[in-house]
Amino acid sequence: MAKVTVPYTQHFALTMRRMREDGLLLVTTGADGRPNVMTIGWGTMGCIWGRPVFIVLVRPSRYTYSRLEESSDFTVNVPPRELAAAVSHCGTVSGREHDKFAEMRLTPVPSRQVRPPIIKECVVHYECRTLHRNDINPATLAQAVLDDAYPEGDFHRVYFGEIVAAYADEDAAQRLAR
Ligand SMILES: Cc1cc2nc3c(=O)[nH]c(=O)nc-3n(C[C@H](O)[C@H](O)[C@H](O)COP(=O)(O)O)c2cc1C
């Protein structure tokens, strides 16, 4: 299936829906260039500083966090429902001990603009170059969110990635809608 360039907002609603349903797949590489994939359930897209941006939240305890600190580009990949088991696995085990690409038979394909690969079996892809990062500040966070999301601390670092390429399978809308 050919991957065609799309406006970054083209599959916004379906991307957010798949994020809420199973999660999206975030791919990073460290200084050594080895790709690792983890599931994300929180994030969004929009326009900041006049640029298209994908925002992801990563806790310091994740292997992905240390990889992102070494090499801050990332890709976000939207999985079809058939990949639900792989998405669950990538959100349960760590790349410190597991080669999740191999275990889940996910195929890394070179990106167009950034070092981390995309995942061939996914349907929509966003290549991102980090413009800014900051940490959730518990002193300014609503108590309800603090209680719900951070009982053990491990406050997310928020990465603002400029979307430098967005592309999708030609039948992305049909595949993700079903
Ligand atoms: C549905 C789902 C959504 C998740 N969303 C996030 C997220 O947005 N941020 C985060 O830091 N961890 C999130 N996690 C947890 C990580 O995916 C999980 O800890 C993963 O094993 C980390 O992998 P790594 O150590 O290879 O980076 C999520 C897990 C699941 C199952």
Ligand as a Chemical Component Dictionary entry (heavy atoms), coordinates in Angstrom:
data_LIG
# 
_chem_comp.id                   LIG 
_chem_comp.type                 NON-POLYMER 
_chem_comp.pdbx_formal_charge   0 
_chem_comp.three_letter_code    LIG 
# 
loop_
_chem_comp_atom.comp_id 
_chem_comp_atom.atom_id 
_chem_comp_atom.alt_atom_id 
_chem_comp_atom.type_symbol 
_chem_comp_atom.charge 
_chem_comp_atom.model_Cartn_x 
_chem_comp_atom.model_Cartn_y 
_chem_comp_atom.model_Cartn_z 
_chem_comp_atom.pdbx_ordinal 
LIG C1  C1  C 0 -2.837 2.336  26.388 1  
LIG C2  C2  C 0 -1.532 2.810  26.991 2  
LIG C3  C3  C 0 -1.210 4.169  26.929 3  
LIG C4  C4  C 0 0.000  4.630  27.496 4  
LIG N1  N1  N 0 0.301  5.966  27.413 5  
LIG C5  C5  C 0 1.480  6.430  27.908 6  
LIG C6  C6  C 0 1.827  7.814  27.755 7  
LIG O1  O1  O 0 1.128  8.630  27.121 8  
LIG N2  N2  N 0 2.998  8.226  28.335 9  
LIG C7  C7  C 0 3.831  7.375  29.031 10 
LIG O2  O2  O 0 4.876  7.814  29.539 11 
LIG N3  N3  N 0 3.524  6.038  29.148 12 
LIG C8  C8  C 0 2.387  5.550  28.586 13 
LIG N4  N4  N 0 2.071  4.223  28.681 14 
LIG C9  C9  C 0 3.012  3.307  29.330 15 
LIG C10 C10 C 0 4.178  2.899  28.408 16 
LIG O3  O3  O 0 3.746  2.588  27.099 17 
LIG C11 C11 C 0 4.876  1.648  29.011 18 
LIG O4  O4  O 0 5.365  1.964  30.288 19 
LIG C12 C12 C 0 5.963  1.082  28.105 20 
LIG O5  O5  O 0 6.253  -0.227 28.558 21 
LIG C13 C13 C 0 7.223  1.933  28.116 22 
LIG O6  O6  O 0 8.140  1.353  27.227 23 
LIG P1  P1  P 0 9.701  1.728  27.205 24 
LIG O7  O7  O 0 10.240 1.452  28.603 25 
LIG O8  O8  O 0 10.272 0.812  26.166 26 
LIG O9  O9  O 0 9.806  3.166  26.845 27 
LIG C14 C14 C 0 0.891  3.729  28.122 28 
LIG C15 C15 C 0 0.557  2.361  28.170 29 
LIG C16 C16 C 0 -0.624 1.897  27.601 30 
LIG C17 C17 C 0 -0.951 0.430  27.637 31 
# 
loop_
_chem_comp_bond.comp_id 
_chem_comp_bond.atom_id_1 
_chem_comp_bond.atom_id_2 
_chem_comp_bond.value_order 
_chem_comp_bond.pdbx_ordinal 
LIG C1  C2  SING 1  
LIG C2  C3  SING 2  
LIG C2  C16 DOUB 3  
LIG C3  C4  DOUB 4  
LIG C4  N1  SING 5  
LIG C4  C14 SING 6  
LIG N1  C5  DOUB 7  
LIG C5  C6  SING 8  
LIG C5  C8  SING 9  
LIG C6  O1  DOUB 10 
LIG C6  N2  SING 11 
LIG N2  C7  SING 12 
LIG C7  O2  DOUB 13 
LIG C7  N3  SING 14 
LIG N3  C8  DOUB 15 
LIG C8  N4  SING 16 
LIG N4  C9  SING 17 
LIG N4  C14 SING 18 
LIG C9  C10 SING 19 
LIG C10 O3  SING 20 
LIG C10 C11 SING 21 
LIG C11 O4  SING 22 
LIG C11 C12 SING 23 
LIG C12 O5  SING 24 
LIG C12 C13 SING 25 
LIG C13 O6  SING 26 
LIG O6  P1  SING 27 
LIG P1  O7  DOUB 28 
LIG P1  O8  SING 29 
LIG P1  O9  SING 30 
LIG C14 C15 DOUB 31 
LIG C15 C16 SING 32 
LIG C16 C17 SING 33 
# 
